[in-house]
Amino acid sequence: MTINTLSEDLDLFVEHESLRVRYMERMEHLASKMDRLDGLERKAAEKELRSLDRKITRLDKADLKRIDRLLKGASDLKDERLLAQLQALRARYGREQKGPLPLLDLDGLSKALRQRITRGVSTMMLCGAIAMGIGQAAPAKISLASSGLSNREEIHEMANIPDLFDWPVNKLNRDHP
């Protein structure tokens, strides 16, 4: 694992989280209008909900494989700080709810979606923190990927990423080649 491949992988995590959040916001929108639909419209909305849930599951599986590969690379490099940060990222995917979302329980679905959207936004921020730790400039990519999420209150914390890990704001991590 090199710094460039790690940076590319972090970019993929951010892109996938952004996609997940968009899918979940679409699911939340469909669920909110489900009680007003009837017949074929309702059936089509349920089909779209299941399709979006499957897309999210595929992204989760791909990212889980990616983070496991990164963890192995970080342990081979014997970089304890990077390993701890990647383990924090891995824990976010390990906590994922087993099985599909409760598509027919609208209250449960809405709650689950809000929790997953919050997790997605905070995962984007964690990827930015890891990137800053290796001297990469991922926060700009994060703000681009999350531009449609400006109504989420978690976004304001992005400005405080260096404070999360007690890093100097304009200093690159010189420990990495």
DOMAR-548058 format. One record per residue: residue number from 0; y, z, x of N, C-alpha, C in turn. Coordinates in nm, 3 decimals, decimal comma. Layout:
BEGIN
(NUM; (Y; Z; X); (Y; Z; X); (Y; Z; X))
...
END
This chain:
BEGIN
(0; (-0,118; 0,000; 0,086); (0,000; 0,000; 0,000); (0,124; 0,000; 0,090))
(1; (0,217; -0,090; 0,060); (0,343; -0,096; 0,134); (0,456; -0,058; 0,039))
(2; (0,573; -0,037; 0,096); (0,689; -0,002; 0,015); (0,722; -0,115; -0,081))
(3; (0,710; -0,241; -0,035); (0,740; -0,355; -0,123); (0,644; -0,363; -0,241))
(4; (0,514; -0,344; -0,214); (0,419; -0,350; -0,326); (0,439; -0,232; -0,420))
(5; (0,473; -0,115; -0,365); (0,501; 0,001; -0,450); (0,622; -0,027; -0,538))
(6; (0,724; -0,087; -0,480); (0,844; -0,119; -0,557); (0,811; -0,218; -0,669))
(7; (0,728; -0,318; -0,639); (0,687; -0,415; -0,742); (0,607; -0,346; -0,852))
(8; (0,519; -0,255; -0,813); (0,441; -0,181; -0,913); (0,530; -0,094; -1,000))
(9; (0,629; -0,031; -0,940); (0,722; 0,051; -1,019); (0,800; -0,036; -1,117))
(10; (0,839; -0,156; -1,072); (0,907; -0,249; -1,163); (0,817; -0,284; -1,281))
(11; (0,687; -0,303; -1,254); (0,593; -0,333; -1,363); (0,580; -0,215; -1,459))
(12; (0,577; -0,093; -1,405); (0,572; 0,024; -1,493); (0,693; 0,026; -1,586))
(13; (0,810; -0,001; -1,530); (0,933; 0,000; -1,610); (0,928; -0,109; -1,716))
(14; (0,885; -0,230; -1,676); (0,876; -0,338; -1,773); (0,777; -0,305; -1,884))
(15; (0,662; -0,249; -1,847); (0,561; -0,214; -1,948); (0,610; -0,104; -2,040))
(16; (0,679; -0,004; -1,985); (0,733; 0,103; -2,070); (0,838; 0,047; -2,165))
(17; (0,919; -0,045; -2,115); (1,019; -0,107; -2,201); (0,953; -0,184; -2,315))
(18; (0,846; -0,258; -2,282); (0,770; -0,329; -2,386); (0,710; -0,232; -2,487))
(19; (0,648; -0,123; -2,435); (0,588; -0,024; -2,524); (0,691; 0,032; -2,622))
(20; (0,807; 0,066; -2,568); (0,911; 0,124; -2,653); (0,956; 0,024; -2,758))
(21; (0,971; -0,102; -2,719); (1,009; -0,204; -2,818); (0,901; -0,220; -2,925))
(22; (0,774; -0,222; -2,881); (0,665; -0,231; -2,979); (0,668; -0,111; -3,074))
(23; (0,690; 0,007; -3,017); (0,689; 0,128; -3,100); (0,808; 0,132; -3,194))
(24; (0,923; 0,084; -3,148); (1,038; 0,079; -3,239); (1,012; -0,018; -3,353))
(25; (0,944; -0,129; -3,323); (0,906; -0,223; -3,429); (0,807; -0,156; -3,525))
(26; (0,712; -0,082; -3,470); (0,615; -0,011; -3,554); (0,685; 0,092; -3,642))
(27; (0,782; 0,162; -3,583); (0,857; 0,262; -3,659); (0,932; 0,195; -3,774))
(28; (0,990; 0,079; -3,747); (1,062; 0,005; -3,850); (0,967; -0,038; -3,962))
(29; (0,850; -0,092; -3,923); (0,752; -0,134; -4,024); (0,704; -0,015; -4,107))
(30; (0,678; 0,096; -4,041); (0,629; 0,215; -4,112); (0,734; 0,267; -4,209))
(31; (0,861; 0,257; -4,171); (0,966; 0,310; -4,259); (0,981; 0,229; -4,387))
(32; (0,946; 0,102; -4,383); (0,960; 0,022; -4,504); (0,826; -0,003; -4,575))
(33; (0,719; 0,059; -4,525); (0,586; 0,037; -4,580); (0,576; 0,074; -4,728))
(34; (0,641; 0,183; -4,769); (0,630; 0,226; -4,909); (0,699; 0,130; -5,006))
(35; (0,788; 0,044; -4,956); (0,856; -0,053; -5,042); (0,781; -0,185; -5,051))
(36; (0,677; -0,201; -4,970); (0,600; -0,325; -4,969); (0,481; -0,314; -5,062))
(37; (0,440; -0,427; -5,115); (0,320; -0,425; -5,197); (0,241; -0,554; -5,176))
(38; (0,113; -0,545; -5,201); (0,025; -0,659; -5,194); (0,014; -0,721; -5,056))
(39; (0,039; -0,851; -5,050); (0,023; -0,925; -4,926); (0,122; -0,882; -4,818))
(40; (0,244; -0,844; -4,857); (0,343; -0,799; -4,759); (0,295; -0,672; -4,690))
(41; (0,240; -0,581; -4,767); (0,190; -0,455; -4,710); (0,072; -0,482; -4,617))
(42; (-0,017; -0,570; -4,660); (-0,133; -0,603; -4,578); (-0,088; -0,668; -4,445))
(43; (0,011; -0,756; -4,451); (0,063; -0,821; -4,330); (0,129; -0,718; -4,238))
(44; (0,202; -0,623; -4,296); (0,266; -0,518; -4,215); (0,161; -0,430; -4,148))
(45; (0,055; -0,394; -4,220); (-0,053; -0,314; -4,161); (-0,121; -0,390; -4,048))
(46; (-0,140; -0,521; -4,067); (-0,201; -0,604; -3,963); (-0,112; -0,607; -3,839))
(47; (0,019; -0,621; -3,859); (0,112; -0,621; -3,745); (0,112; -0,486; -3,674))
(48; (0,105; -0,377; -3,751); (0,099; -0,243; -3,691); (-0,025; -0,231; -3,601))
(49; (-0,140; -0,275; -3,650); (-0,263; -0,267; -3,571); (-0,252; -0,355; -3,445))
(50; (-0,193; -0,472; -3,460); (-0,176; -0,563; -3,346); (-0,087; -0,501; -3,239))
(51; (0,023; -0,441; -3,281); (0,114; -0,376; -3,186); (0,045; -0,258; -3,118))
(52; (-0,034; -0,183; -3,192); (-0,108; -0,070; -3,135); (-0,206; -0,119; -3,029))
(53; (-0,274; -0,231; -3,054); (-0,368; -0,287; -2,955); (-0,293; -0,332; -2,829))
(54; (-0,175; -0,390; -2,845); (-0,096; -0,433; -2,730); (-0,057; -0,312; -2,644))
(55; (-0,019; -0,204; -2,710); (0,017; -0,082; -2,638); (-0,103; -0,028; -2,562))
(56; (-0,220; -0,029; -2,625); (-0,342; 0,020; -2,561); (-0,375; -0,064; -2,437))
(57; (-0,360; -0,196; -2,445); (-0,386; -0,282; -2,329); (-0,289; -0,251; -2,214))
(58; (-0,163; -0,230; -2,247); (-0,066; -0,194; -2,143); (-0,103; -0,060; -2,079))
(59; (-0,145; 0,037; -2,161); (-0,185; 0,168; -2,109); (-0,301; 0,155; -2,010))
(60; (-0,401; 0,076; -2,046); (-0,518; 0,059; -1,958); (-0,479; -0,007; -1,827))
(61; (-0,395; -0,109; -1,833); (-0,352; -0,178; -1,711); (-0,272; -0,084; -1,622))
(62; (-0,182; -0,005; -1,681); (-0,101; 0,086; -1,602); (-0,183; 0,201; -1,545))
(63; (-0,284; 0,244; -1,617); (-0,371; 0,350; -1,567); (-0,446; 0,302; -1,443))
(64; (-0,496; 0,180; -1,445); (-0,563; 0,123; -1,327); (-0,464; 0,111; -1,211))
(65; (-0,342; 0,067; -1,242); (-0,241; 0,050; -1,137); (-0,206; 0,183; -1,073))
(66; (-0,185; 0,286; -1,153); (-0,146; 0,416; -1,096); (-0,260; 0,476; -1,015))
(67; (-0,385; 0,456; -1,057); (-0,498; 0,506; -0,979); (-0,504; 0,438; -0,842))
(68; (-0,476; 0,307; -0,838); (-0,473; 0,234; -0,711); (-0,359; 0,285; -0,623))
(69; (-0,243; 0,311; -0,683); (-0,130; 0,363; -0,606); (-0,158; 0,503; -0,551))
(70; (-0,225; 0,585; -0,630); (-0,260; 0,720; -0,584); (-0,351; 0,713; -0,462))
(71; (-0,448; 0,623; -0,465); (-0,537; 0,607; -0,351); (-0,458; 0,564; -0,228))
(72; (-0,367; 0,469; -0,246); (-0,285; 0,423; -0,135); (-0,196; 0,533; -0,078))
(73; (-0,138; 0,615; -0,166); (-0,051; 0,724; -0,119); (-0,133; 0,830; -0,046))
(74; (-0,255; 0,856; -0,091); (-0,336; 0,956; -0,022); (-0,382; 0,902; 0,113))
(75; (-0,407; 0,770; 0,123); (-0,441; 0,710; 0,253); (-0,324; 0,718; 0,350))
(76; (-0,201; 0,707; 0,298); (-0,082; 0,716; 0,383); (-0,049; 0,860; 0,421))
(77; (-0,112; 0,954; 0,354); (-0,088; 1,098; 0,377); (0,058; 1,137; 0,351))
(78; (0,119; 1,073; 0,251); (0,256; 1,103; 0,211); (0,249; 1,198; 0,091))
(79; (0,260; 1,327; 0,118); (0,240; 1,428; 0,013); (0,347; 1,422; -0,095))
(80; (0,468; 1,393; -0,056); (0,577; 1,387; -0,154); (0,555; 1,271; -0,252))
(81; (0,526; 1,153; -0,197); (0,499; 1,036; -0,281); (0,375; 1,060; -0,366))
(82; (0,274; 1,122; -0,308); (0,151; 1,152; -0,382); (0,180; 1,243; -0,500))
(83; (0,263; 1,345; -0,481); (0,298; 1,437; -0,590); (0,375; 1,364; -0,700))
(84; (0,467; 1,276; -0,661); (0,544; 1,202; -0,760); (0,455; 1,106; -0,839))
(85; (0,363; 1,040; -0,769); (0,271; 0,949; -0,837); (0,174; 1,025; -0,927))
(86; (0,136; 1,146; -0,886); (0,050; 1,228; -0,973); (0,124; 1,268; -1,100))
(87; (0,254; 1,292; -1,089); (0,334; 1,322; -1,209); (0,337; 1,200; -1,301))
(88; (0,348; 1,081; -1,241); (0,344; 0,959; -1,321); (0,207; 0,941; -1,384))
(89; (0,101; 0,969; -1,309); (-0,036; 0,957; -1,360); (-0,060; 1,053; -1,476))
(90; (-0,002; 1,172; -1,469); (-0,020; 1,271; -1,576); (0,035; 1,220; -1,708))
(91; (0,138; 1,139; -1,703); (0,195; 1,084; -1,827); (0,096; 0,992; -1,896))
(92; (0,015; 0,921; -1,820); (-0,084; 0,833; -1,880); (-0,210; 0,909; -1,917))
(93; (-0,238; 1,017; -1,849); (-0,355; 1,099; -1,882); (-0,339; 1,175; -2,012))
(94; (-0,213; 1,203; -2,051); (-0,186; 1,277; -2,174); (-0,187; 1,188; -2,297))
(95; (-0,206; 1,060; -2,276); (-0,197; 0,966; -2,388); (-0,297; 1,004; -2,497))
(96; (-0,252; 0,991; -2,618); (-0,334; 1,023; -2,735); (-0,457; 0,934; -2,735))
(97; (-0,573; 0,993; -2,763); (-0,697; 0,917; -2,769); (-0,706; 0,848; -2,904))
(98; (-0,753; 0,726; -2,902); (-0,770; 0,653; -3,027); (-0,641; 0,591; -3,074))
(99; (-0,650; 0,518; -3,184); (-0,532; 0,448; -3,236); (-0,431; 0,543; -3,300))
(100; (-0,311; 0,493; -3,318); (-0,207; 0,569; -3,388); (-0,247; 0,588; -3,534))
(101; (-0,199; 0,695; -3,598); (-0,231; 0,717; -3,740); (-0,152; 0,621; -3,828))
(102; (-0,197; 0,496; -3,835); (-0,119; 0,390; -3,899); (-0,096; 0,411; -4,048))
(103; (-0,187; 0,478; -4,116); (-0,172; 0,494; -4,261); (-0,102; 0,624; -4,299))
(104; (-0,089; 0,716; -4,205); (-0,016; 0,841; -4,228); (0,127; 0,819; -4,176))
(105; (0,218; 0,784; -4,267); (0,352; 0,744; -4,224); (0,428; 0,855; -4,153))
(106; (0,415; 0,979; -4,200); (0,484; 1,089; -4,133); (0,426; 1,111; -3,993))
(107; (0,293; 1,108; -3,984); (0,228; 1,125; -3,855); (0,261; 1,012; -3,759))
(108; (0,266; 0,890; -3,812); (0,298; 0,775; -3,729); (0,440; 0,786; -3,675))
(109; (0,534; 0,821; -3,760); (0,672; 0,833; -3,717); (0,688; 0,938; -3,607))
(110; (0,621; 1,052; -3,624); (0,628; 1,159; -3,524); (0,565; 1,113; -3,392))
(111; (0,448; 1,050; -3,401); (0,380; 1,002; -3,280); (0,464; 0,898; -3,208))
(112; (0,527; 0,810; -3,283); (0,611; 0,707; -3,221); (0,731; 0,767; -3,151))
(113; (0,796; 0,865; -3,214); (0,911; 0,929; -3,150); (0,869; 0,996; -3,020))
(114; (0,751; 1,061; -3,020); (0,704; 1,126; -2,897); (0,675; 1,023; -2,788))
(115; (0,612; 0,913; -2,827); (0,579; 0,809; -2,728); (0,704; 0,739; -2,676))
(116; (0,803; 0,719; -2,761); (0,928; 0,656; -2,717); (0,997; 0,748; -2,615))
(117; (0,999; 0,877; -2,643); (1,058; 0,972; -2,550); (0,984; 0,969; -2,417))
(118; (0,850; 0,966; -2,424); (0,769; 0,960; -2,302); (0,800; 0,832; -2,225))
(119; (0,814; 0,721; -2,296); (0,843; 0,593; -2,230); (0,974; 0,595; -2,155))
(120; (1,076; 0,648; -2,218); (1,207; 0,653; -2,154); (1,204; 0,746; -2,033))
(121; (1,139; 0,862; -2,046); (1,133; 0,953; -1,932); (1,045; 0,897; -1,820))
(122; (0,944; 0,817; -1,854); (0,862; 0,753; -1,751); (0,944; 0,651; -1,674))
(123; (1,031; 0,578; -1,744); (1,121; 0,485; -1,675); (1,209; 0,561; -1,576))
(124; (1,257; 0,676; -1,617); (1,342; 0,755; -1,528); (1,263; 0,805; -1,408))
(125; (1,137; 0,847; -1,430); (1,054; 0,893; -1,319); (1,028; 0,780; -1,220))
(126; (1,004; 0,659; -1,270); (0,986; 0,544; -1,181); (1,112; 0,522; -1,097))
(127; (1,227; 0,539; -1,158); (1,352; 0,527; -1,084); (1,364; 0,633; -0,976))
(128; (1,321; 0,754; -1,008); (1,326; 0,863; -0,910); (1,233; 0,835; -0,793))
(129; (1,114; 0,785; -0,821); (1,020; 0,752; -0,714); (1,078; 0,640; -0,627))
(130; (1,134; 0,538; -0,691); (1,192; 0,425; -0,617); (1,306; 0,473; -0,527))
(131; (1,390; 0,561; -0,579); (1,500; 0,612; -0,497); (1,445; 0,692; -0,379))
(132; (1,333; 0,760; -0,399); (1,272; 0,838; -0,292); (1,220; 0,753; -0,178))
(133; (1,185; 0,628; -0,206); (1,138; 0,539; -0,100); (1,247; 0,442; -0,055))
(134; (1,369; 0,466; -0,101); (1,482; 0,385; -0,057); (1,500; 0,254; -0,131))
(135; (1,444; 0,242; -0,249); (1,457; 0,120; -0,328); (1,562; 0,140; -0,437))
(136; (1,612; 0,031; -0,492); (1,717; 0,038; -0,593); (1,663; 0,002; -0,730))
(137; (1,573; 0,083; -0,782); (1,515; 0,055; -0,914); (1,603; 0,096; -1,032))
(138; (1,694; 0,193; -1,020); (1,769; 0,232; -1,139); (1,843; 0,119; -1,209))
(139; (1,892; 0,018; -1,135); (1,958; -0,095; -1,202); (1,859; -0,168; -1,289))
(140; (1,737; -0,184; -1,240); (1,633; -0,250; -1,319); (1,602; -0,165; -1,441))
(141; (1,601; -0,034; -1,424); (1,574; 0,054; -1,537); (1,683; 0,040; -1,642))
(142; (1,808; 0,037; -1,600); (1,913; 0,027; -1,700); (1,909; -0,107; -1,770))
(143; (1,866; -0,213; -1,700); (1,849; -0,342; -1,766); (1,733; -0,337; -1,865))
(144; (1,621; -0,278; -1,823); (1,503; -0,272; -1,909); (1,527; -0,184; -2,031))
(145; (1,614; -0,086; -2,017); (1,636; 0,007; -2,127); (1,766; -0,020; -2,201))
(146; (1,825; -0,139; -2,180); (1,954; -0,167; -2,242); (1,947; -0,161; -2,394))
(147; (1,833; -0,193; -2,452); (1,819; -0,186; -2,597); (1,793; -0,045; -2,646))
(148; (1,786; 0,051; -2,554); (1,752; 0,188; -2,592); (1,871; 0,281; -2,582))
(149; (1,991; 0,226; -2,579); (2,109; 0,307; -2,553); (2,130; 0,416; -2,657))
(150; (2,066; 0,403; -2,773); (2,081; 0,507; -2,873); (1,990; 0,626; -2,847))
(151; (1,904; 0,617; -2,749); (1,814; 0,728; -2,718); (1,886; 0,829; -2,631))
(152; (1,883; 0,954; -2,670); (1,959; 1,056; -2,598); (1,908; 1,080; -2,457))
(153; (1,785; 1,040; -2,426); (1,730; 1,065; -2,293); (1,794; 0,976; -2,187))
(154; (1,853; 0,864; -2,226); (1,909; 0,770; -2,130); (2,018; 0,834; -2,045))
(155; (2,096; 0,924; -2,102); (2,207; 0,982; -2,026); (2,158; 1,058; -1,904))
(156; (2,031; 1,098; -1,904); (1,979; 1,173; -1,790); (1,956; 1,084; -1,669))
(157; (1,958; 0,951; -1,686); (1,934; 0,861; -1,574); (2,036; 0,883; -1,463))
(158; (2,156; 0,918; -1,498); (2,258; 0,941; -1,397); (2,224; 1,062; -1,310))
(159; (2,135; 1,148; -1,359); (2,102; 1,270; -1,287); (1,969; 1,261; -1,213))
(160; (1,913; 1,142; -1,194); (1,784; 1,128; -1,127); (1,784; 1,194; -0,989))
(161; (1,886; 1,173; -0,904); (1,881; 1,237; -0,773); (1,873; 1,390; -0,783))
(162; (1,936; 1,447; -0,884); (1,933; 1,591; -0,900); (1,794; 1,642; -0,936))
(163; (1,714; 1,558; -1,002); (1,580; 1,600; -1,041); (1,495; 1,634; -0,920))
(164; (1,515; 1,561; -0,809); (1,435; 1,581; -0,690); (1,518; 1,634; -0,574))
(165; (1,641; 1,676; -0,602); (1,730; 1,732; -0,501); (1,752; 1,635; -0,385))
(166; (1,782; 1,509; -0,418); (1,807; 1,408; -0,317); (1,956; 1,386; -0,301))
(167; (2,000; 1,355; -0,177); (2,139; 1,313; -0,160); (2,158; 1,180; -0,232))
(168; (2,273; 1,159; -0,289); (2,295; 1,042; -0,374); (2,291; 0,911; -0,297))
(169; (2,356; 0,900; -0,182); (2,366; 0,771; -0,113); (2,286; 0,766; 0,017))
(170; (2,185; 0,846; 0,031); (2,107; 0,848; 0,154); (1,967; 0,794; 0,126))
(171; (1,923; 0,697; 0,207); (1,789; 0,642; 0,192); (1,689; 0,735; 0,258))
(172; (1,568; 0,734; 0,209); (1,460; 0,812; 0,269); (1,413; 0,737; 0,393))
(173; (1,438; 0,792; 0,509); (1,407; 0,725; 0,636); (1,264; 0,754; 0,683))
(174; (1,186; 0,830; 0,608); (1,049; 0,863; 0,649); (0,954; 0,746; 0,635))
(175; (0,993; 0,646; 0,557); (0,904; 0,533; 0,529); (0,945; 0,412; 0,611))
(176; (0,848; 0,334; 0,660); (0,881; 0,214; 0,740); (0,945; 0,106; 0,657))
END
